[in-house]
Amino acid sequence: MDNQTKKEGQKYSDNVIDSMQTTLNKINSGDEDLYEEGYEELFDCLEITKQTVINYVISWGGPAYRLQITFNEDNEIVSIKPQYQDWGTYWVTMPTTSKQDEILREYVERLCLDETILSE
């Protein structure tokens, strides 16, 4: 992601969060009319979706490696993020090539997570 997109995204995110604060202020105002208006705004969204995230840990310790696999509500793979972590650090998503993406997808599909873990 280029810097311009990051700046635009940050500004947009700040505006959305400010709007959320305004909605919460209405809900917490003690004014019944503002409370109702705030609750209407609270549930005025475009879509609600459910995703399941599975962390498939391949190695522990320093270094550690996992696949963070996201499935949609139909248990279809949405994303596979290979992540690295060393002692005392946060998980970092590693960039991949299109060929590596193909390998990761086949690997995860062979795990049959949609038929095992996700079907429970």
C-alpha positions as CSV (number, residue, x, y, z in Angstrom):
1,M,0.0,0.0,0.0
2,D,1.5,3.3,-1.0
3,N,1.8,6.3,1.4
4,Q,-1.0,8.3,-0.2
5,T,-3.5,5.5,0.2
6,K,-2.4,5.0,3.8
7,K,-2.9,8.7,4.5
8,E,-6.3,8.7,2.9
9,G,-7.3,5.6,4.7
10,Q,-6.2,7.0,8.0
11,K,-8.1,10.2,7.5
12,Y,-11.3,8.3,6.5
13,S,-10.9,5.9,9.5
14,D,-10.5,8.9,11.8
15,N,-13.7,10.4,10.4
16,V,-15.7,7.2,10.8
17,I,-14.5,6.7,14.4
18,D,-15.4,10.4,15.2
19,S,-18.9,9.6,13.8
20,M,-19.1,6.6,16.1
21,Q,-18.2,8.8,19.0
22,T,-21.0,11.2,18.1
23,T,-23.4,8.3,18.0
24,L,-22.3,7.0,21.4
25,N,-22.6,10.6,22.8
26,K,-26.3,10.5,21.7
27,I,-26.9,7.2,23.3
28,N,-25.3,8.2,26.5
29,S,-26.8,11.7,26.6
30,G,-29.7,10.9,28.9
31,D,-32.1,12.5,26.3
32,E,-34.6,9.9,25.1
33,D,-34.9,11.4,21.6
34,L,-31.2,11.5,21.1
35,Y,-30.9,8.0,22.6
36,E,-33.4,6.6,20.0
37,E,-31.6,8.5,17.2
38,G,-28.3,7.1,18.4
39,Y,-29.5,3.6,18.4
40,E,-30.9,3.9,14.9
41,E,-27.5,5.2,13.8
42,L,-25.8,2.3,15.6
43,F,-27.5,-0.3,13.6
44,D,-27.5,1.6,10.3
45,C,-24.7,-0.4,8.6
46,L,-24.4,-1.7,5.0
47,E,-23.6,-5.3,5.9
48,I,-22.7,-7.7,8.7
49,T,-20.7,-10.7,7.9
50,K,-19.2,-13.5,9.9
51,Q,-15.7,-14.8,9.4
52,T,-13.8,-17.5,11.2
53,V,-10.0,-17.1,11.7
54,I,-7.8,-20.1,12.4
55,N,-4.2,-19.8,13.3
56,Y,-2.4,-22.9,12.0
57,V,0.9,-22.9,13.9
58,I,3.7,-24.6,12.1
59,S,6.6,-23.8,14.4
60,W,7.0,-22.4,17.9
61,G,9.6,-20.5,19.7
62,G,12.1,-18.2,18.1
63,P,11.4,-18.1,15.3
64,A,7.7,-19.1,15.0
65,Y,5.6,-19.5,11.9
66,R,1.9,-19.8,11.3
67,L,-0.8,-19.5,8.7
68,Q,-3.6,-17.2,9.6
69,I,-6.5,-18.6,7.6
70,T,-9.8,-16.7,7.3
71,F,-13.0,-18.3,6.2
72,N,-16.3,-16.7,5.3
73,E,-19.7,-17.8,6.7
74,D,-19.9,-20.4,4.0
75,N,-16.5,-21.9,5.2
76,E,-14.8,-20.8,2.0
77,I,-11.2,-19.5,2.2
78,V,-11.1,-15.7,2.2
79,S,-7.4,-15.3,2.9
80,I,-4.2,-17.1,3.9
81,K,-1.6,-15.0,5.6
82,P,1.8,-16.5,6.4
83,Q,3.0,-14.9,9.6
84,Y,6.4,-14.8,11.4
85,Q,7.3,-14.1,15.0
86,D,10.5,-14.0,16.9
87,W,11.0,-14.0,20.7
88,G,9.2,-10.9,22.2
89,T,7.9,-9.6,18.9
90,Y,4.4,-9.4,17.4
91,W,3.2,-11.6,14.6
92,V,4.1,-10.0,11.2
93,T,2.4,-11.0,7.9
94,M,4.9,-11.9,5.3
95,P,4.5,-10.9,1.6
96,T,4.1,-13.7,-0.9
97,T,4.4,-14.2,-4.6
98,S,1.5,-15.5,-6.7
99,K,3.2,-18.9,-6.9
100,Q,3.5,-19.0,-3.1
101,D,-0.1,-18.1,-2.8
102,E,-1.0,-21.1,-5.0
103,I,1.1,-23.4,-2.8
104,L,-0.5,-22.0,0.4
105,R,-4.0,-22.4,-1.0
106,E,-3.4,-26.0,-2.0
107,Y,-1.8,-26.8,1.3
108,V,-4.7,-25.4,3.3
109,E,-7.3,-27.0,1.0
110,R,-5.6,-30.4,1.7
111,L,-6.0,-29.8,5.5
112,C,-9.8,-30.0,4.9
113,L,-10.4,-27.6,7.7
114,D,-13.9,-26.8,6.4
115,E,-14.8,-30.5,6.9
116,T,-13.2,-31.0,10.3
117,I,-12.7,-28.0,12.6
118,L,-15.3,-25.7,10.9
119,S,-18.0,-28.4,10.8
120,E,-18.0,-29.0,14.6
